[in-house]
Amino acid sequence: MNIPEDLLKEAVRASGATTRTMAVVMGLEELIRKKRLEKLLQLKGLGALRLSQKKLAASRRR
């Protein structure tokens, strides 16, 4: 991988990570979380997602 040093240093500072690897992993996890949320919001806008917050929370516990 070729990650610009200044970007990596800023990511470590901004994330509070203790290692550069941890900062990269945290960044990737956040990107994935954000993209999943965007997809869910698109589904909701299409009316395809008709779960209440309570039902969604209950389905996660299963």
mmCIF file as Biopython writes it, N, C-alpha, C and O atoms, coordinates in Angstrom:
data_model
#
loop_
_atom_site.group_PDB
_atom_site.id
_atom_site.type_symbol
_atom_site.label_atom_id
_atom_site.label_alt_id
_atom_site.label_comp_id
_atom_site.label_asym_id
_atom_site.label_entity_id
_atom_site.label_seq_id
_atom_site.pdbx_PDB_ins_code
_atom_site.Cartn_x
_atom_site.Cartn_y
_atom_site.Cartn_z
_atom_site.occupancy
_atom_site.B_iso_or_equiv
_atom_site.auth_seq_id
_atom_site.auth_asym_id
_atom_site.pdbx_PDB_model_num
ATOM 1   N N  . MET A ? 1  ? 0.830   -1.179  0.000  1.0 0.0 1  A 1 
ATOM 2   C CA . MET A ? 1  ? 0.000   0.000   0.000  1.0 0.0 1  A 1 
ATOM 3   C C  . MET A ? 1  ? 0.875   1.244   0.000  1.0 0.0 1  A 1 
ATOM 4   O O  . MET A ? 1  ? 1.960   1.264   0.582  1.0 0.0 1  A 1 
ATOM 5   N N  . ASN A ? 2  ? 0.390   2.252   -0.650 1.0 0.0 2  A 1 
ATOM 6   C CA . ASN A ? 2  ? 1.082   3.530   -0.692 1.0 0.0 2  A 1 
ATOM 7   C C  . ASN A ? 2  ? 0.169   4.598   -0.128 1.0 0.0 2  A 1 
ATOM 8   O O  . ASN A ? 2  ? -0.668  5.140   -0.850 1.0 0.0 2  A 1 
ATOM 9   N N  . ILE A ? 3  ? 0.313   4.909   1.140  1.0 0.0 3  A 1 
ATOM 10  C CA . ILE A ? 3  ? -0.534  5.911   1.795  1.0 0.0 3  A 1 
ATOM 11  C C  . ILE A ? 3  ? 0.338   7.125   2.086  1.0 0.0 3  A 1 
ATOM 12  O O  . ILE A ? 3  ? 1.389   6.996   2.713  1.0 0.0 3  A 1 
ATOM 13  N N  . PRO A ? 4  ? -0.090  8.311   1.634  1.0 0.0 4  A 1 
ATOM 14  C CA . PRO A ? 4  ? 0.698   9.505   1.910  1.0 0.0 4  A 1 
ATOM 15  C C  . PRO A ? 4  ? 0.938   9.681   3.418  1.0 0.0 4  A 1 
ATOM 16  O O  . PRO A ? 4  ? 0.010   9.581   4.221  1.0 0.0 4  A 1 
ATOM 17  N N  . GLU A ? 5  ? 2.180   9.942   3.778  1.0 0.0 5  A 1 
ATOM 18  C CA . GLU A ? 5  ? 2.581   10.028  5.190  1.0 0.0 5  A 1 
ATOM 19  C C  . GLU A ? 5  ? 1.777   11.080  5.957  1.0 0.0 5  A 1 
ATOM 20  O O  . GLU A ? 5  ? 1.351   10.832  7.085  1.0 0.0 5  A 1 
ATOM 21  N N  . ASP A ? 6  ? 1.568   12.246  5.355  1.0 0.0 6  A 1 
ATOM 22  C CA . ASP A ? 6  ? 0.826   13.301  6.053  1.0 0.0 6  A 1 
ATOM 23  C C  . ASP A ? 6  ? -0.626  12.895  6.302  1.0 0.0 6  A 1 
ATOM 24  O O  . ASP A ? 6  ? -1.194  13.235  7.340  1.0 0.0 6  A 1 
ATOM 25  N N  . LEU A ? 7  ? -1.230  12.171  5.358  1.0 0.0 7  A 1 
ATOM 26  C CA . LEU A ? 7  ? -2.598  11.695  5.533  1.0 0.0 7  A 1 
ATOM 27  C C  . LEU A ? 7  ? -2.669  10.649  6.644  1.0 0.0 7  A 1 
ATOM 28  O O  . LEU A ? 7  ? -3.600  10.653  7.450  1.0 0.0 7  A 1 
ATOM 29  N N  . LEU A ? 8  ? -1.704  9.776   6.681  1.0 0.0 8  A 1 
ATOM 30  C CA . LEU A ? 8  ? -1.656  8.745   7.711  1.0 0.0 8  A 1 
ATOM 31  C C  . LEU A ? 8  ? -1.467  9.348   9.101  1.0 0.0 8  A 1 
ATOM 32  O O  . LEU A ? 8  ? -2.122  8.933   10.057 1.0 0.0 8  A 1 
ATOM 33  N N  . LYS A ? 9  ? -0.569  10.327  9.208  1.0 0.0 9  A 1 
ATOM 34  C CA . LYS A ? 9  ? -0.353  10.993  10.499 1.0 0.0 9  A 1 
ATOM 35  C C  . LYS A ? 9  ? -1.620  11.692  10.977 1.0 0.0 9  A 1 
ATOM 36  O O  . LYS A ? 9  ? -1.963  11.634  12.157 1.0 0.0 9  A 1 
ATOM 37  N N  . GLU A ? 10 ? -2.312  12.354  10.050 1.0 0.0 10 A 1 
ATOM 38  C CA . GLU A ? 10 ? -3.553  13.043  10.418 1.0 0.0 10 A 1 
ATOM 39  C C  . GLU A ? 10 ? -4.626  12.048  10.847 1.0 0.0 10 A 1 
ATOM 40  O O  . GLU A ? 10 ? -5.381  12.311  11.783 1.0 0.0 10 A 1 
ATOM 41  N N  . ALA A ? 11 ? -4.693  10.914  10.169 1.0 0.0 11 A 1 
ATOM 42  C CA . ALA A ? 11 ? -5.665  9.876   10.529 1.0 0.0 11 A 1 
ATOM 43  C C  . ALA A ? 11 ? -5.399  9.338   11.932 1.0 0.0 11 A 1 
ATOM 44  O O  . ALA A ? 11 ? -6.334  9.101   12.697 1.0 0.0 11 A 1 
ATOM 45  N N  . VAL A ? 12 ? -4.133  9.148   12.266 1.0 0.0 12 A 1 
ATOM 46  C CA . VAL A ? 12 ? -3.777  8.665   13.609 1.0 0.0 12 A 1 
ATOM 47  C C  . VAL A ? 12 ? -4.202  9.693   14.658 1.0 0.0 12 A 1 
ATOM 48  O O  . VAL A ? 12 ? -4.796  9.343   15.678 1.0 0.0 12 A 1 
ATOM 49  N N  . ARG A ? 13 ? -3.894  10.947  14.400 1.0 0.0 13 A 1 
ATOM 50  C CA . ARG A ? 13 ? -4.280  12.001  15.348 1.0 0.0 13 A 1 
ATOM 51  C C  . ARG A ? 13 ? -5.790  12.119  15.477 1.0 0.0 13 A 1 
ATOM 52  O O  . ARG A ? 13 ? -6.318  12.171  16.588 1.0 0.0 13 A 1 
ATOM 53  N N  . ALA A ? 14 ? -6.481  12.162  14.356 1.0 0.0 14 A 1 
ATOM 54  C CA . ALA A ? 14 ? -7.933  12.368  14.360 1.0 0.0 14 A 1 
ATOM 55  C C  . ALA A ? 14 ? -8.681  11.195  14.995 1.0 0.0 14 A 1 
ATOM 56  O O  . ALA A ? 14 ? -9.697  11.392  15.661 1.0 0.0 14 A 1 
ATOM 57  N N  . SER A ? 15 ? -8.182  9.988   14.792 1.0 0.0 15 A 1 
ATOM 58  C CA . SER A ? 15 ? -8.884  8.801   15.288 1.0 0.0 15 A 1 
ATOM 59  C C  . SER A ? 15 ? -8.542  8.463   16.732 1.0 0.0 15 A 1 
ATOM 60  O O  . SER A ? 15 ? -9.297  7.766   17.410 1.0 0.0 15 A 1 
ATOM 61  N N  . GLY A ? 16 ? -7.404  8.957   17.195 1.0 0.0 16 A 1 
ATOM 62  C CA . GLY A ? 16 ? -6.962  8.589   18.537 1.0 0.0 16 A 1 
ATOM 63  C C  . GLY A ? 16 ? -6.345  7.202   18.563 1.0 0.0 16 A 1 
ATOM 64  O O  . GLY A ? 16 ? -6.112  6.644   19.636 1.0 0.0 16 A 1 
ATOM 65  N N  . ALA A ? 17 ? -6.081  6.645   17.397 1.0 0.0 17 A 1 
ATOM 66  C CA . ALA A ? 17 ? -5.482  5.316   17.314 1.0 0.0 17 A 1 
ATOM 67  C C  . ALA A ? 17 ? -4.076  5.334   17.902 1.0 0.0 17 A 1 
ATOM 68  O O  . ALA A ? 17 ? -3.396  6.361   17.895 1.0 0.0 17 A 1 
ATOM 69  N N  . THR A ? 18 ? -3.661  4.192   18.403 1.0 0.0 18 A 1 
ATOM 70  C CA . THR A ? 18 ? -2.323  4.099   18.986 1.0 0.0 18 A 1 
ATOM 71  C C  . THR A ? 18 ? -1.289  3.612   17.980 1.0 0.0 18 A 1 
ATOM 72  O O  . THR A ? 18 ? -0.085  3.700   18.220 1.0 0.0 18 A 1 
ATOM 73  N N  . THR A ? 19 ? -1.776  3.091   16.837 1.0 0.0 19 A 1 
ATOM 74  C CA . THR A ? 19 ? -0.870  2.656   15.774 1.0 0.0 19 A 1 
ATOM 75  C C  . THR A ? 19 ? -1.424  3.111   14.430 1.0 0.0 19 A 1 
ATOM 76  O O  . THR A ? 19 ? -2.604  3.436   14.297 1.0 0.0 19 A 1 
ATOM 77  N N  . ARG A ? 20 ? -0.548  3.125   13.449 1.0 0.0 20 A 1 
ATOM 78  C CA . ARG A ? 20 ? -0.978  3.488   12.102 1.0 0.0 20 A 1 
ATOM 79  C C  . ARG A ? 20 ? -1.923  2.432   11.535 1.0 0.0 20 A 1 
ATOM 80  O O  . ARG A ? 20 ? -2.896  2.758   10.855 1.0 0.0 20 A 1 
ATOM 81  N N  . THR A ? 21 ? -1.633  1.183   11.817 1.0 0.0 21 A 1 
ATOM 82  C CA . THR A ? 21 ? -2.509  0.101   11.366 1.0 0.0 21 A 1 
ATOM 83  C C  . THR A ? 21 ? -3.905  0.267   11.944 1.0 0.0 21 A 1 
ATOM 84  O O  . THR A ? 21 ? -4.902  0.116   11.238 1.0 0.0 21 A 1 
ATOM 85  N N  . MET A ? 22 ? -3.967  0.578   13.229 1.0 0.0 22 A 1 
ATOM 86  C CA . MET A ? 22 ? -5.260  0.768   13.881 1.0 0.0 22 A 1 
ATOM 87  C C  . MET A ? 22 ? -6.022  1.920   13.236 1.0 0.0 22 A 1 
ATOM 88  O O  . MET A ? 22 ? -7.237  1.830   13.057 1.0 0.0 22 A 1 
ATOM 89  N N  . ALA A ? 23 ? -5.335  2.992   12.887 1.0 0.0 23 A 1 
ATOM 90  C CA . ALA A ? 23 ? -5.984  4.141   12.241 1.0 0.0 23 A 1 
ATOM 91  C C  . ALA A ? 23 ? -6.565  3.737   10.883 1.0 0.0 23 A 1 
ATOM 92  O O  . ALA A ? 23 ? -7.668  4.154   10.530 1.0 0.0 23 A 1 
ATOM 93  N N  . VAL A ? 24 ? -5.835  2.939   10.133 1.0 0.0 24 A 1 
ATOM 94  C CA . VAL A ? 24 ? -6.315  2.480   8.830  1.0 0.0 24 A 1 
ATOM 95  C C  . VAL A ? 24 ? -7.528  1.569   9.009  1.0 0.0 24 A 1 
ATOM 96  O O  . VAL A ? 24 ? -8.525  1.718   8.302  1.0 0.0 24 A 1 
ATOM 97  N N  . VAL A ? 25 ? -7.450  0.635   9.943  1.0 0.0 25 A 1 
ATOM 98  C CA . VAL A ? 25 ? -8.565  -0.274  10.195 1.0 0.0 25 A 1 
ATOM 99  C C  . VAL A ? 25 ? -9.798  0.512   10.629 1.0 0.0 25 A 1 
ATOM 100 O O  . VAL A ? 25 ? -10.900 0.252   10.146 1.0 0.0 25 A 1 
ATOM 101 N N  . MET A ? 26 ? -9.623  1.463   11.526 1.0 0.0 26 A 1 
ATOM 102 C CA . MET A ? 26 ? -10.750 2.279   11.986 1.0 0.0 26 A 1 
ATOM 103 C C  . MET A ? 26 ? -11.367 3.053   10.823 1.0 0.0 26 A 1 
ATOM 104 O O  . MET A ? 26 ? -12.589 3.155   10.718 1.0 0.0 26 A 1 
ATOM 105 N N  . GLY A ? 27 ? -10.533 3.587   9.968  1.0 0.0 27 A 1 
ATOM 106 C CA . GLY A ? 27 ? -11.024 4.329   8.815  1.0 0.0 27 A 1 
ATOM 107 C C  . GLY A ? 27 ? -11.817 3.448   7.863  1.0 0.0 27 A 1 
ATOM 108 O O  . GLY A ? 27 ? -12.865 3.854   7.360  1.0 0.0 27 A 1 
ATOM 109 N N  . LEU A ? 28 ? -11.320 2.245   7.615  1.0 0.0 28 A 1 
ATOM 110 C CA . LEU A ? 28 ? -12.030 1.311   6.739  1.0 0.0 28 A 1 
ATOM 111 C C  . LEU A ? 28 ? -13.360 0.875   7.353  1.0 0.0 28 A 1 
ATOM 112 O O  . LEU A ? 28 ? -14.371 0.786   6.657  1.0 0.0 28 A 1 
ATOM 113 N N  . GLU A ? 29 ? -13.354 0.608   8.650  1.0 0.0 29 A 1 
ATOM 114 C CA . GLU A ? 29 ? -14.598 0.224   9.325  1.0 0.0 29 A 1 
ATOM 115 C C  . GLU A ? 29 ? -15.625 1.346   9.245  1.0 0.0 29 A 1 
ATOM 116 O O  . GLU A ? 29 ? -16.808 1.090   9.022  1.0 0.0 29 A 1 
ATOM 117 N N  . GLU A ? 30 ? -15.185 2.571   9.423  1.0 0.0 30 A 1 
ATOM 118 C CA . GLU A ? 30 ? -16.096 3.716   9.355  1.0 0.0 30 A 1 
ATOM 119 C C  . GLU A ? 30 ? -16.642 3.891   7.941  1.0 0.0 30 A 1 
ATOM 120 O O  . GLU A ? 30 ? -17.826 4.180   7.774  1.0 0.0 30 A 1 
ATOM 121 N N  . LEU A ? 31 ? -15.817 3.724   6.941  1.0 0.0 31 A 1 
ATOM 122 C CA . LEU A ? 31 ? -16.260 3.819   5.557  1.0 0.0 31 A 1 
ATOM 123 C C  . LEU A ? 31 ? -17.336 2.770   5.266  1.0 0.0 31 A 1 
ATOM 124 O O  . LEU A ? 31 ? -18.362 3.079   4.660  1.0 0.0 31 A 1 
ATOM 125 N N  . ILE A ? 32 ? -17.100 1.545   5.697  1.0 0.0 32 A 1 
ATOM 126 C CA . ILE A ? 32 ? -18.067 0.463   5.482  1.0 0.0 32 A 1 
ATOM 127 C C  . ILE A ? 32 ? -19.370 0.755   6.215  1.0 0.0 32 A 1 
ATOM 128 O O  . ILE A ? 32 ? -20.450 0.575   5.652  1.0 0.0 32 A 1 
ATOM 129 N N  . ARG A ? 33 ? -19.281 1.204   7.463  1.0 0.0 33 A 1 
ATOM 130 C CA . ARG A ? 33 ? -20.483 1.540   8.247  1.0 0.0 33 A 1 
ATOM 131 C C  . ARG A ? 33 ? -21.290 2.619   7.549  1.0 0.0 33 A 1 
ATOM 132 O O  . ARG A ? 33 ? -22.513 2.528   7.450  1.0 0.0 33 A 1 
ATOM 133 N N  . LYS A ? 34 ? -20.598 3.637   7.067  1.0 0.0 34 A 1 
ATOM 134 C CA . LYS A ? 34 ? -21.257 4.763   6.408  1.0 0.0 34 A 1 
ATOM 135 C C  . LYS A ? 34 ? -21.950 4.323   5.112  1.0 0.0 34 A 1 
ATOM 136 O O  . LYS A ? 34 ? -23.071 4.749   4.832  1.0 0.0 34 A 1 
ATOM 137 N N  . LYS A ? 35 ? -21.294 3.485   4.334  1.0 0.0 35 A 1 
ATOM 138 C CA . LYS A ? 35 ? -21.886 3.004   3.080  1.0 0.0 35 A 1 
ATOM 139 C C  . LYS A ? 35 ? -23.103 2.120   3.347  1.0 0.0 35 A 1 
ATOM 140 O O  . LYS A ? 35 ? -24.090 2.188   2.614  1.0 0.0 35 A 1 
ATOM 141 N N  . ARG A ? 36 ? -23.040 1.295   4.385  1.0 0.0 36 A 1 
ATOM 142 C CA . ARG A ? 36 ? -24.194 0.457   4.743  1.0 0.0 36 A 1 
ATOM 143 C C  . ARG A ? 36 ? -25.375 1.323   5.151  1.0 0.0 36 A 1 
ATOM 144 O O  . ARG A ? 36 ? -26.516 1.050   4.777  1.0 0.0 36 A 1 
ATOM 145 N N  . LEU A ? 37 ? -25.099 2.356   5.911  1.0 0.0 37 A 1 
ATOM 146 C CA . LEU A ? 37 ? -26.148 3.271   6.347  1.0 0.0 37 A 1 
ATOM 147 C C  . LEU A ? 37 ? -26.767 3.987   5.149  1.0 0.0 37 A 1 
ATOM 148 O O  . LEU A ? 37 ? -27.986 4.144   5.085  1.0 0.0 37 A 1 
ATOM 149 N N  . GLU A ? 38 ? -25.943 4.420   4.205  1.0 0.0 38 A 1 
ATOM 150 C CA . GLU A ? 38 ? -26.456 5.069   2.997  1.0 0.0 38 A 1 
ATOM 151 C C  . GLU A ? 38 ? -27.391 4.137   2.230  1.0 0.0 38 A 1 
ATOM 152 O O  . GLU A ? 38 ? -28.436 4.568   1.741  1.0 0.0 38 A 1 
ATOM 153 N N  . LYS A ? 39 ? -27.019 2.864   2.125  1.0 0.0 39 A 1 
ATOM 154 C CA . LYS A ? 39 ? -27.862 1.892   1.423  1.0 0.0 39 A 1 
ATOM 155 C C  . LYS A ? 39 ? -29.192 1.705   2.142  1.0 0.0 39 A 1 
ATOM 156 O O  . LYS A ? 39 ? -30.243 1.632   1.505  1.0 0.0 39 A 1 
ATOM 157 N N  . LEU A ? 40 ? -29.144 1.628   3.472  1.0 0.0 40 A 1 
ATOM 158 C CA . LEU A ? 40 ? -30.383 1.492   4.243  1.0 0.0 40 A 1 
ATOM 159 C C  . LEU A ? 40 ? -31.279 2.691   4.048  1.0 0.0 40 A 1 
ATOM 160 O O  . LEU A ? 40 ? -32.492 2.543   3.899  1.0 0.0 40 A 1 
ATOM 161 N N  . LEU A ? 41 ? -30.702 3.872   4.046  1.0 0.0 41 A 1 
ATOM 162 C CA . LEU A ? 41 ? -31.497 5.087   3.861  1.0 0.0 41 A 1 
ATOM 163 C C  . LEU A ? 41 ? -32.104 5.140   2.467  1.0 0.0 41 A 1 
ATOM 164 O O  . LEU A ? 41 ? -33.217 5.637   2.295  1.0 0.0 41 A 1 
ATOM 165 N N  . GLN A ? 42 ? -31.389 4.636   1.474  1.0 0.0 42 A 1 
ATOM 166 C CA . GLN A ? 42 ? -31.947 4.567   0.121  1.0 0.0 42 A 1 
ATOM 167 C C  . GLN A ? 42 ? -33.142 3.613   0.087  1.0 0.0 42 A 1 
ATOM 168 O O  . GLN A ? 42 ? -34.161 3.908   -0.538 1.0 0.0 42 A 1 
ATOM 169 N N  . LEU A ? 43 ? -33.012 2.472   0.758  1.0 0.0 43 A 1 
ATOM 170 C CA . LEU A ? 43 ? -34.117 1.516   0.816  1.0 0.0 43 A 1 
ATOM 171 C C  . LEU A ? 43 ? -35.330 2.126   1.501  1.0 0.0 43 A 1 
ATOM 172 O O  . LEU A ? 43 ? -36.465 1.932   1.066  1.0 0.0 43 A 1 
ATOM 173 N N  . LYS A ? 44 ? -35.085 2.856   2.563  1.0 0.0 44 A 1 
ATOM 174 C CA . LYS A ? 44 ? -36.179 3.497   3.283  1.0 0.0 44 A 1 
ATOM 175 C C  . LYS A ? 44 ? -36.888 4.486   2.371  1.0 0.0 44 A 1 
ATOM 176 O O  . LYS A ? 44 ? -38.116 4.565   2.364  1.0 0.0 44 A 1 
ATOM 177 N N  . GLY A ? 45 ? -36.117 5.232   1.610  1.0 0.0 45 A 1 
ATOM 178 C CA . GLY A ? 45 ? -36.696 6.208   0.692  1.0 0.0 45 A 1 
ATOM 179 C C  . GLY A ? 45 ? -37.537 5.557   -0.387 1.0 0.0 45 A 1 
ATOM 180 O O  . GLY A ? 45 ? -38.464 6.176   -0.910 1.0 0.0 45 A 1 
ATOM 181 N N  . LEU A ? 46 ? -37.228 4.323   -0.724 1.0 0.0 46 A 1 
ATOM 182 C CA . LEU A ? 46 ? -37.994 3.592   -1.732 1.0 0.0 46 A 1 
ATOM 183 C C  . LEU A ? 46 ? -39.212 2.898   -1.125 1.0 0.0 46 A 1 
ATOM 184 O O  . LEU A ? 46 ? -40.024 2.315   -1.843 1.0 0.0 46 A 1 
ATOM 185 N N  . GLY A ? 47 ? -39.330 2.964   0.176  1.0 0.0 47 A 1 
ATOM 186 C CA . GLY A ? 47 ? -40.432 2.286   0.847  1.0 0.0 47 A 1 
ATOM 187 C C  . GLY A ? 47 ? -40.169 0.802   1.040  1.0 0.0 47 A 1 
ATOM 188 O O  . GLY A ? 47 ? -41.038 0.072   1.515  1.0 0.0 47 A 1 
ATOM 189 N N  . ALA A ? 48 ? -38.977 0.353   0.676  1.0 0.0 48 A 1 
ATOM 190 C CA . ALA A ? 48 ? -38.642 -1.071  0.781  1.0 0.0 48 A 1 
ATOM 191 C C  . ALA A ? 48 ? -38.357 -1.480  2.212  1.0 0.0 48 A 1 
ATOM 192 O O  . ALA A ? 48 ? -38.461 -2.658  2.554  1.0 0.0 48 A 1 
ATOM 193 N N  . LEU A ? 49 ? -38.006 -0.542  3.032  1.0 0.0 49 A 1 
ATOM 194 C CA . LEU A ? 49 ? -37.676 -0.844  4.421  1.0 0.0 49 A 1 
ATOM 195 C C  . LEU A ? 49 ? -38.793 -0.302  5.304  1.0 0.0 49 A 1 
ATOM 196 O O  . LEU A ? 49 ? -38.901 0.905   5.516  1.0 0.0 49 A 1 
ATOM 197 N N  . ARG A ? 50 ? -39.602 -1.187  5.804  1.0 0.0 50 A 1 
ATOM 198 C CA . ARG A ? 50 ? -40.752 -0.769  6.600  1.0 0.0 50 A 1 
ATOM 199 C C  . ARG A ? 50 ? -40.651 -1.305  8.030  1.0 0.0 50 A 1 
ATOM 200 O O  . ARG A ? 50 ? -41.634 -1.796  8.585  1.0 0.0 50 A 1 
ATOM 201 N N  . LEU A ? 51 ? -39.476 -1.210  8.613  1.0 0.0 51 A 1 
ATOM 202 C CA . LEU A ? 51 ? -39.279 -1.657  9.984  1.0 0.0 51 A 1 
ATOM 203 C C  . LEU A ? 51 ? -39.237 -0.451  10.910 1.0 0.0 51 A 1 
ATOM 204 O O  . LEU A ? 51 ? -38.633 0.576   10.600 1.0 0.0 51 A 1 
ATOM 205 N N  . SER A ? 52 ? -39.886 -0.600  12.038 1.0 0.0 52 A 1 
ATOM 206 C CA . SER A ? 52 ? -39.761 0.447   13.045 1.0 0.0 52 A 1 
ATOM 207 C C  . SER A ? 52 ? -38.409 0.260   13.730 1.0 0.0 52 A 1 
ATOM 208 O O  . SER A ? 52 ? -37.779 -0.791  13.614 1.0 0.0 52 A 1 
ATOM 209 N N  . GLN A ? 53 ? -37.985 1.277   14.430 1.0 0.0 53 A 1 
ATOM 210 C CA . GLN A ? 53 ? -36.711 1.198   15.143 1.0 0.0 53 A 1 
ATOM 211 C C  . GLN A ? 53 ? -36.755 0.056   16.169 1.0 0.0 53 A 1 
ATOM 212 O O  . GLN A ? 53 ? -35.761 -0.639  16.379 1.0 0.0 53 A 1 
ATOM 213 N N  . LYS A ? 54 ? -37.898 -0.123  16.792 1.0 0.0 54 A 1 
ATOM 214 C CA . LYS A ? 54 ? -38.066 -1.173  17.796 1.0 0.0 54 A 1 
ATOM 215 C C  . LYS A ? 54 ? -37.941 -2.563  17.159 1.0 0.0 54 A 1 
ATOM 216 O O  . LYS A ? 54 ? -37.271 -3.439  17.707 1.0 0.0 54 A 1 
ATOM 217 N N  . LYS A ? 55 ? -38.590 -2.764  15.996 1.0 0.0 55 A 1 
ATOM 218 C CA . LYS A ? 55 ? -38.516 -4.053  15.306 1.0 0.0 55 A 1 
ATOM 219 C C  . LYS A ? 55 ? -37.098 -4.328  14.791 1.0 0.0 55 A 1 
ATOM 220 O O  . LYS A ? 55 ? -36.629 -5.466  14.821 1.0 0.0 55 A 1 
ATOM 221 N N  . LEU A ? 56 ? -36.436 -3.291  14.327 1.0 0.0 56 A 1 
ATOM 222 C CA . LEU A ? 56 ? -35.077 -3.456  13.853 1.0 0.0 56 A 1 
ATOM 223 C C  . LEU A ? 56 ? -34.151 -3.872  14.990 1.0 0.0 56 A 1 
ATOM 224 O O  . LEU A ? 56 ? -33.315 -4.760  14.819 1.0 0.0 56 A 1 
ATOM 225 N N  . ALA A ? 57 ? -34.295 -3.238  16.146 1.0 0.0 57 A 1 
ATOM 226 C CA . ALA A ? 57 ? -33.479 -3.580  17.315 1.0 0.0 57 A 1 
ATOM 227 C C  . ALA A ? 57 ? -33.759 -5.019  17.749 1.0 0.0 57 A 1 
ATOM 228 O O  . ALA A ? 57 ? -32.832 -5.746  18.104 1.0 0.0 57 A 1 
ATOM 229 N N  . ALA A ? 58 ? -35.006 -5.431  17.725 1.0 0.0 58 A 1 
ATOM 230 C CA . ALA A ? 58 ? -35.370 -6.794  18.116 1.0 0.0 58 A 1 
ATOM 231 C C  . ALA A ? 58 ? -34.775 -7.814  17.155 1.0 0.0 58 A 1 
ATOM 232 O O  . ALA A ? 58 ? -34.345 -8.886  17.581 1.0 0.0 58 A 1 
ATOM 233 N N  . SER A ? 59 ? -34.744 -7.495  15.867 1.0 0.0 59 A 1 
ATOM 234 C CA . SER A ? 59 ? -34.198 -8.439  14.892 1.0 0.0 59 A 1 
ATOM 235 C C  . SER A ? 59 ? -32.679 -8.570  15.056 1.0 0.0 59 A 1 
ATOM 236 O O  . SER A ? 59 ? -32.118 -9.619  14.738 1.0 0.0 59 A 1 
ATOM 237 N N  . ARG A ? 60 ? -32.027 -7.556  15.530 1.0 0.0 60 A 1 
ATOM 238 C CA . ARG A ? 60 ? -30.580 -7.625  15.752 1.0 0.0 60 A 1 
ATOM 239 C C  . ARG A ? 60 ? -30.236 -8.521  16.922 1.0 0.0 60 A 1 
ATOM 240 O O  . ARG A ? 60 ? -29.158 -9.114  16.947 1.0 0.0 60 A 1 
ATOM 241 N N  . ARG A ? 61 ? -31.129 -8.632  17.889 1.0 0.0 61 A 1 
ATOM 242 C CA . ARG A ? 61 ? -30.874 -9.445  19.085 1.0 0.0 61 A 1 
ATOM 243 C C  . ARG A ? 61 ? -31.020 -10.929 18.800 1.0 0.0 61 A 1 
ATOM 244 O O  . ARG A ? 61 ? -30.558 -11.751 19.592 1.0 0.0 61 A 1 
ATOM 245 N N  . ARG A ? 62 ? -31.639 -11.288 17.712 1.0 0.0 62 A 1 
ATOM 246 C CA . ARG A ? 62 ? -31.868 -12.708 17.385 1.0 0.0 62 A 1 
ATOM 247 C C  . ARG A ? 62 ? -30.620 -13.381 16.917 1.0 0.0 62 A 1 
ATOM 248 O O  . ARG A ? 62 ? -30.641 -14.572 16.604 1.0 0.0 62 A 1 
#
